Amino acid sequence: MKKRALLGTVTDNDLRLLRVFHAVVACGGFAAAELELNINRSTISRHIKDLETRLGMTLCRRGRGGFALTEEGAQVHASARKMMASMDDFQHEVNDLHRRLTGTVTLALFDKTASNPACRIHQALGQFDRLAPGVHPELHVEPINAIERGVMEGRYHLGVIPNHRPSSSLEYYPLFDEQMYLYCARGHPLFTRARARDPVDIEEVRAGKYVGIGYHSPNMEVTRQLGQTRHATAYDQEAVAHLVLSGRYLGYLPEHYAASFVDAGAMCPVLPGSFQYVCKFSAIVRRAPPPSRIVQALLDALVAAH
């Protein structure tokens, strides 16, 4: 049996190798990580090999089949992410002691919010940069459940999500609303009548093939109440739009996002008085530990902008 190495004390070099490993996983392979790390592939490969030797295990498979984590590699990566998040929190706390606003702040957003006129996240980011020009913002776009989990685990400092089911681990700060309508597209049996505002029967809409969001969300709750059965599953608004544009499915989209398709004559809402709902968006942070000064400053900017 191969004898495994013992890690012992975590050194600065170990942290450097773990950050390289994290970047490779985040980028999906060695080649993609070259630009992110600004080092060549052979050096990245040597660093990963050094880390595997240090840990006494194989972390990933690489070759013609592509890049893939081993089971052990996935566990090491999950632990490394938690450790790096804790280090970022430590840096924020030390900066708090010095009353300096420096470091990195991570914000995770639900998709397709930039075109919402009620959404002023861009204004908040501008105000935050004027207040803390030394802070490096890092933005992610994720599904609701990934944002919540990331904030709870400390990988994201803040999130912006549609309200659905509250968690006792999170604090919620209301920001803005988003109007959702059910849409069909050119080629769908309901399109001509819906666009001309001719009568459309509610049961005919309920019987139509429907694309819904595949995780717990306001979309899932409302469509159950309205008696719609999911015939296709999407995990973001872009995916919903593609299926609606196929002319085969009905799907809910934000009014502001669908507006360009409607103006082009490619989509129209179906019975907007009945098949619609409003999403209320909130900023979320962990209840404990309390936000650092950097995180609190961005949170205050988000709340003030709205």
C-alpha positions in Angstrom: 0.0 0.0 0.0 1.3 3.4 -0.9 2.2 5.5 2.2 0.4 8.8 2.2 2.1 12.0 3.1 1.0 13.9 6.2 0.4 17.6 5.6 1.4 18.8 9.1 1.7 22.6 9.4 0.1 24.6 6.5 2.9 26.7 5.0 2.7 29.8 2.9 3.8 27.7 -0.1 0.8 25.3 0.6 -1.5 28.3 0.5 0.0 29.4 -2.8 -0.4 25.9 -4.3 -4.0 25.7 -3.0 -4.8 29.0 -4.6 -3.4 27.7 -7.9 -5.5 24.6 -7.5 -8.6 26.6 -6.8 -8.1 28.7 -9.9 -7.6 25.6 -12.1 -10.9 24.2 -10.8 -12.7 27.5 -11.2 -11.5 27.9 -14.8 -12.2 24.3 -15.7 -8.7 23.2 -16.5 -5.0 24.1 -16.9 -5.3 25.9 -20.2 -8.1 28.1 -19.1 -6.2 28.9 -15.9 -3.2 30.3 -17.7 -4.7 33.7 -18.3 -6.3 33.9 -14.8 -3.0 33.0 -13.1 -0.7 34.7 -15.6 1.7 31.7 -15.6 2.2 29.0 -18.3 0.6 25.6 -18.3 3.7 23.6 -17.5 4.3 25.7 -14.4 0.6 25.2 -13.3 1.0 21.5 -13.9 4.2 21.5 -11.7 2.4 23.3 -8.9 -0.5 20.9 -9.0 1.9 17.9 -8.9 3.7 19.5 -6.0 0.4 19.9 -4.1 -0.5 16.3 -4.8 2.9 15.2 -3.5 2.4 17.4 -0.4 -1.1 15.9 0.3 -0.2 12.4 -0.8 -3.2 12.0 -3.1 -4.3 12.5 -6.7 -6.5 15.6 -7.0 -7.4 15.6 -10.7 -7.3 13.7 -13.9 -6.0 15.5 -17.0 -5.5 14.2 -20.5 -7.4 13.6 -23.7 -10.6 13.1 -21.7 -10.4 16.6 -20.3 -10.0 18.0 -16.8 -11.9 16.3 -13.9 -11.5 16.3 -10.2 -11.1 13.0 -8.3 -13.3 12.3 -5.3 -10.5 13.4 -3.0 -9.7 16.4 -5.2 -13.4 17.6 -4.9 -13.1 17.3 -1.1 -9.8 19.2 -0.9 -11.2 21.9 -3.2 -14.3 22.3 -0.9 -12.1 22.6 2.1 -9.8 25.0 0.4 -12.7 27.3 -0.6 -13.8 27.4 3.0 -10.3 28.2 4.2 -9.8 31.0 1.6 -13.2 32.5 2.6 -12.1 32.5 6.3 -8.8 34.1 5.3 -10.7 36.9 3.4 -12.9 37.4 6.5 -9.7 37.6 8.7 -8.3 40.2 6.3 -11.5 42.3 6.5 -11.5 42.1 10.3 -7.9 43.3 10.5 -8.6 46.1 8.1 -11.5 47.0 10.3 -9.1 47.4 13.2 -7.1 49.8 11.1 -10.2 51.5 9.8 -9.1 50.9 6.2 -11.5 49.8 3.4 -9.2 47.6 1.3 -9.3 44.0 0.1 -11.9 42.1 -1.9 -15.7 42.0 -1.6 -17.7 39.3 -3.3 -21.3 39.9 -4.5 -23.5 37.2 -6.1 -26.4 38.4 -8.3 -29.4 36.6 -9.8 -29.4 36.8 -13.6 -31.0 39.4 -15.9 -31.4 42.2 -13.4 -29.3 44.9 -15.2 -32.1 45.8 -17.6 -34.6 46.3 -14.8 -35.2 50.0 -14.4 -36.1 49.5 -10.8 -32.7 47.8 -10.2 -30.0 50.3 -9.1 -27.2 47.9 -8.3 -24.9 49.8 -10.7 -25.5 53.0 -8.8 -24.7 51.3 -5.5 -21.4 50.0 -7.0 -20.5 53.4 -8.2 -21.1 54.9 -4.8 -19.2 52.1 -3.1 -16.2 52.7 -5.4 -16.2 56.4 -4.5 -16.2 55.5 -0.9 -13.8 52.6 -1.0 -11.6 52.9 -4.1 -9.0 50.5 -2.7 -11.5 47.6 -2.6 -11.6 45.0 -5.4 -15.3 44.0 -6.2 -15.8 40.5 -7.4 -19.2 39.8 -9.0 -20.8 36.4 -9.7 -24.1 35.5 -11.4 -25.7 32.4 -9.9 -29.1 30.7 -9.3 -30.9 31.5 -6.1 -29.9 28.4 -4.2 -26.3 28.8 -5.1 -26.3 32.4 -3.9 -27.9 31.5 -0.6 -25.5 28.6 0.0 -22.5 30.7 -1.0 -23.4 33.5 1.4 -24.1 31.0 4.2 -20.7 29.3 3.6 -18.9 32.6 3.4 -17.8 32.3 -0.2 -19.9 35.3 -1.1 -20.1 38.3 1.2 -23.5 39.5 -0.1 -26.1 38.2 -2.5 -29.1 39.7 -4.3 -32.0 37.3 -4.8 -35.7 37.1 -5.4 -37.5 36.5 -2.1 -38.9 33.0 -1.8 -38.4 31.1 1.5 -36.5 32.9 4.2 -33.6 31.3 6.1 -32.9 31.9 9.7 -29.2 32.0 8.8 -29.6 35.1 6.7 -30.5 38.8 7.1 -32.7 40.3 4.3 -32.8 43.9 3.1 -35.5 44.8 0.5 -34.2 46.4 -2.7 -36.5 46.3 -5.8 -39.4 44.5 -7.6 -39.5 42.7 -10.9 -42.7 42.2 -12.9 -43.0 38.7 -14.5 -45.4 37.7 -17.3 -46.1 34.5 -19.2 -44.8 34.7 -22.8 -45.2 32.7 -26.0 -43.3 33.3 -29.2 -44.0 33.3 -32.9 -45.0 29.8 -34.1 -46.8 29.0 -30.9 -50.5 28.1 -31.3 -51.5 30.9 -29.0 -49.2 33.6 -30.4 -51.5 35.1 -33.1 -54.5 35.4 -30.7 -52.4 36.6 -27.8 -50.7 39.3 -29.9 -54.1 40.5 -31.3 -55.6 40.3 -27.8 -58.2 37.9 -29.0 -59.9 35.7 -26.4 -57.7 33.0 -25.0 -59.1 30.4 -22.6 -57.3 29.9 -19.2 -57.6 26.2 -19.5 -56.0 26.3 -22.9 -53.0 28.1 -21.4 -52.8 25.6 -18.5 -52.8 22.8 -21.0 -49.9 24.3 -23.0 -46.3 23.0 -22.7 -44.6 25.1 -20.1 -40.9 25.7 -19.2 -40.3 26.3 -15.5 -37.3 27.0 -13.3 -35.8 23.8 -11.8 -35.1 24.9 -8.3 -37.2 26.4 -5.5 -38.1 30.0 -6.5 -41.1 32.3 -6.8 -41.5 30.8 -10.3 -42.0 27.3 -8.9 -44.4 28.5 -6.2 -46.6 30.7 -8.4 -46.9 28.2 -11.3 -48.1 25.5 -8.9 -50.8 27.8 -7.6 -51.8 28.6 -11.2 -52.0 24.9 -12.1 -49.3 24.9 -14.7 -47.3 21.6 -15.3 -43.7 21.8 -16.2 -42.8 20.1 -19.5 -39.2 21.5 -19.8 -36.8 22.7 -17.1 -34.5 25.8 -17.2 -32.0 27.1 -14.6 -31.8 30.7 -15.7 -33.8 33.3 -17.6 -31.7 33.0 -20.7 -32.6 29.3 -20.9 -36.3 30.1 -20.5 -36.1 32.6 -23.3 -34.5 30.1 -25.7 -37.3 27.5 -25.0 -40.0 30.1 -25.4 -38.5 31.4 -28.7 -38.6 27.8 -30.0 -42.4 28.4 -30.4 -43.2 25.2 -28.5 -43.3 26.4 -24.9 -44.8 29.1 -22.6 -42.6 30.6 -20.0 -42.3 33.4 -17.5 -39.8 36.1 -18.1 -39.1 39.6 -16.5 -41.1 42.2 -18.4 -37.9 44.4 -18.9 -35.9 41.4 -20.3 -38.7 40.3 -22.7 -39.3 43.9 -23.9 -36.8 43.6 -26.8 -38.3 40.4 -28.0 -41.8 41.9 -27.8 -40.8 45.0 -29.7 -39.3 42.8 -32.4 -42.5 40.9 -32.8 -40.9 37.7 -31.6 -42.8 37.3 -28.3 -46.0 38.5 -26.6 -47.5 38.0 -23.1 -50.4 35.6 -22.7 -53.4 36.6 -20.5 -51.2 39.1 -18.6 -54.1 39.8 -16.2 -54.1 36.2 -14.9 -50.6 34.7 -15.6 -48.3 37.1 -13.9 -46.5 37.7 -10.6 -44.1 40.2 -9.0 -40.7 39.2 -7.6 -39.4 41.1 -4.7 -35.6 41.2 -4.6 -33.5 41.6 -1.4 -29.9 41.8 -0.5 -28.8 39.0 1.8 -25.9 38.6 4.3 -25.1 36.1 7.0 -26.5 36.7 10.5 -23.2 35.6 12.0 -20.5 36.7 12.1 -21.7 40.3 11.6 -20.6 42.0 8.3 -17.2 43.6 8.2 -16.9 47.3 7.5 -16.3 46.7 3.8 -19.4 44.4 3.5 -21.5 46.8 5.6 -20.4 49.7 3.3 -21.6 47.9 0.2 -24.8 46.7 1.9 -25.5 50.3 2.9 -24.9 51.5 -0.6 -27.3 48.9 -2.0 -30.0 49.8 0.4 -29.5 53.6 -0.1 -29.6 53.3 -3.9 -33.0 51.6 -3.8 
